[in-house]
Amino acid sequence: MTNAHSPRPIDHLVLPAASLDVARSRLGALGFTVAPTGVHPFGTENACVYFADGTFLEPLAVGDAALADAAVSAGNVFIARDRLFRLSHGDEGFSALVFGTADAASDHADFRARGVSAGDMLSFSRDFVGPDGKSDTASFRLAFATAGHTGDAFFFTCERINVPEVDRSALQAHANSATRLVAVTATGSRPGEWLELIAPVAGVEASVAENSIRAANATVEVLDGSVFADRFDLAAPDGPFRLAAVTFGVKNLAAAEAMLREAAILHHRIGDLLVVPPAPGQGAAFAFEENS
């Protein structure tokens, strides 16, 4: 059950992509180190970006359409929600916010009791090959939450059943000096109501007055369109609720900006933020701020 004294950490962010090659190229141009391709047993594949704080980005593409079709028919909520997002918004975007958990089964029961469950839990394993070439198996259990059948976004908790022992330090070193996830920003016409949905998934109580919640390792906020535009100097994405922007902490903002300029990446400064608008392979607006 939700415990205001034990907030869950953000685990990762799911960023649908039409092509992992495009995502890999875009993220590399932004100064991120991208991991080798990981293949799921239900038709999707990823090329993750890992950070020193334990969070990561999961660019997600459909690698085997037949396997994905079979997964949807079998009731796989992850693939069904990914497909619903793509049908609603295309193959590029920011579809899911994921929190870490020690007990996905308990979370699932809690989400069902609250009336926010998105469907059955998902347990799966996939082969994993570390930087040293050593093979292992990674296993996970997921519990899903959402508001109705909207294709705008979904949420889940992720329990790691088997975690391969691997040194990810090389994958966590980024040319743009990013070290951590600072904030996830969503937009919505009724921010307080959306926060009340996200809060139990994050394991906290919503601070509606602030339009934000504090997870164990980052902030999650929901802004109306005009506030989002003022914050990032970008138009808010369409829809009653959209995951819209990610803010990263970097060691050296001036160096990150120089790198973007050298790579001819469209960007702008607004206050203390360096903002990169969404682009194919990127999924959401990216903002960078200097670590304090």
ChimeraX attribute file (.defattr): number of C-alpha atoms within 10 A of each C-alpha:
attribute: neighborCount
match mode: 1-to-1
recipient: residues
	/A:1	14
	/A:2	17
	/A:3	12
	/A:4	14
	/A:5	10
	/A:6	12
	/A:7	23
	/A:8	26
	/A:9	21
	/A:10	28
	/A:11	21
	/A:12	22
	/A:13	22
	/A:14	23
	/A:15	26
	/A:16	30
	/A:17	25
	/A:18	19
	/A:19	20
	/A:20	21
	/A:21	13
	/A:22	14
	/A:23	27
	/A:24	24
	/A:25	16
	/A:26	17
	/A:27	19
	/A:28	16
	/A:29	18
	/A:30	22
	/A:31	18
	/A:32	23
	/A:33	22
	/A:34	22
	/A:35	19
	/A:36	15
	/A:37	17
	/A:38	16
	/A:39	19
	/A:40	18
	/A:41	14
	/A:42	22
	/A:43	18
	/A:44	19
	/A:45	20
	/A:46	26
	/A:47	22
	/A:48	27
	/A:49	23
	/A:50	26
	/A:51	22
	/A:52	16
	/A:53	15
	/A:54	16
	/A:55	23
	/A:56	19
	/A:57	19
	/A:58	23
	/A:59	29
	/A:60	29
	/A:61	23
	/A:62	24
	/A:63	18
	/A:64	15
	/A:65	12
	/A:66	11
	/A:67	17
	/A:68	22
	/A:69	16
	/A:70	14
	/A:71	18
	/A:72	17
	/A:73	11
	/A:74	10
	/A:75	14
	/A:76	19
	/A:77	20
	/A:78	25
	/A:79	21
	/A:80	18
	/A:81	24
	/A:82	26
	/A:83	20
	/A:84	18
	/A:85	23
	/A:86	19
	/A:87	11
	/A:88	13
	/A:89	16
	/A:90	13
	/A:91	22
	/A:92	24
	/A:93	29
	/A:94	29
	/A:95	26
	/A:96	24
	/A:97	22
	/A:98	23
	/A:99	25
	/A:100	23
	/A:101	25
	/A:102	14
	/A:103	16
	/A:104	23
	/A:105	17
	/A:106	13
	/A:107	26
	/A:108	25
	/A:109	15
	/A:110	19
	/A:111	24
	/A:112	16
	/A:113	11
	/A:114	12
	/A:115	13
	/A:116	19
	/A:117	22
	/A:118	22
	/A:119	17
	/A:120	16
	/A:121	21
	/A:122	17
	/A:123	16
	/A:124	13
	/A:125	15
	/A:126	15
	/A:127	14
	/A:128	19
	/A:129	17
	/A:130	15
	/A:131	14
	/A:132	8
	/A:133	8
	/A:134	11
	/A:135	12
	/A:136	16
	/A:137	12
	/A:138	17
	/A:139	17
	/A:140	16
	/A:141	20
	/A:142	26
	/A:143	31
	/A:144	26
	/A:145	27
	/A:146	24
	/A:147	17
	/A:148	11
	/A:149	11
	/A:150	15
	/A:151	22
	/A:152	23
	/A:153	23
	/A:154	26
	/A:155	26
	/A:156	28
	/A:157	29
	/A:158	24
	/A:159	20
	/A:160	19
	/A:161	15
	/A:162	13
	/A:163	12
	/A:164	17
	/A:165	10
	/A:166	13
	/A:167	11
	/A:168	15
	/A:169	10
	/A:170	11
	/A:171	18
	/A:172	24
	/A:173	19
	/A:174	20
	/A:175	15
	/A:176	25
	/A:177	21
	/A:178	25
	/A:179	20
	/A:180	22
	/A:181	25
	/A:182	19
	/A:183	21
	/A:184	21
	/A:185	19
	/A:186	26
	/A:187	26
	/A:188	23
	/A:189	15
	/A:190	14
	/A:191	21
	/A:192	20
	/A:193	14
	/A:194	22
	/A:195	23
	/A:196	18
	/A:197	19
	/A:198	27
	/A:199	22
	/A:200	23
	/A:201	31
	/A:202	31
	/A:203	25
	/A:204	22
	/A:205	20
	/A:206	22
	/A:207	15
	/A:208	16
	/A:209	8
	/A:210	12
	/A:211	19
	/A:212	24
	/A:213	23
	/A:214	21
	/A:215	20
	/A:216	17
	/A:217	18
	/A:218	20
	/A:219	17
	/A:220	22
	/A:221	24
	/A:222	29
	/A:223	23
	/A:224	17
	/A:225	18
	/A:226	13
	/A:227	14
	/A:228	21
	/A:229	15
	/A:230	12
	/A:231	14
	/A:232	22
	/A:233	15
	/A:234	16
	/A:235	13
	/A:236	23
	/A:237	18
	/A:238	13
	/A:239	15
	/A:240	14
	/A:241	21
	/A:242	23
	/A:243	28
	/A:244	24
	/A:245	25
	/A:246	22
	/A:247	21
	/A:248	22
	/A:249	20
	/A:250	22
	/A:251	17
	/A:252	15
	/A:253	20
	/A:254	14
	/A:255	14
	/A:256	22
	/A:257	20
	/A:258	12
	/A:259	17
	/A:260	19
	/A:261	12
	/A:262	10
	/A:263	12
	/A:264	11
	/A:265	16
	/A:266	12
	/A:267	14
	/A:268	15
	/A:269	14
	/A:270	12
	/A:271	9
	/A:272	11
	/A:273	18
	/A:274	22
	/A:275	24
	/A:276	22
	/A:277	19
	/A:278	17
	/A:279	16
	/A:280	18
	/A:281	24
	/A:282	24
	/A:283	24
	/A:284	23
	/A:285	21
	/A:286	22
	/A:287	23
	/A:288	26
	/A:289	21
	/A:290	17
	/A:291	15
	/A:292	6
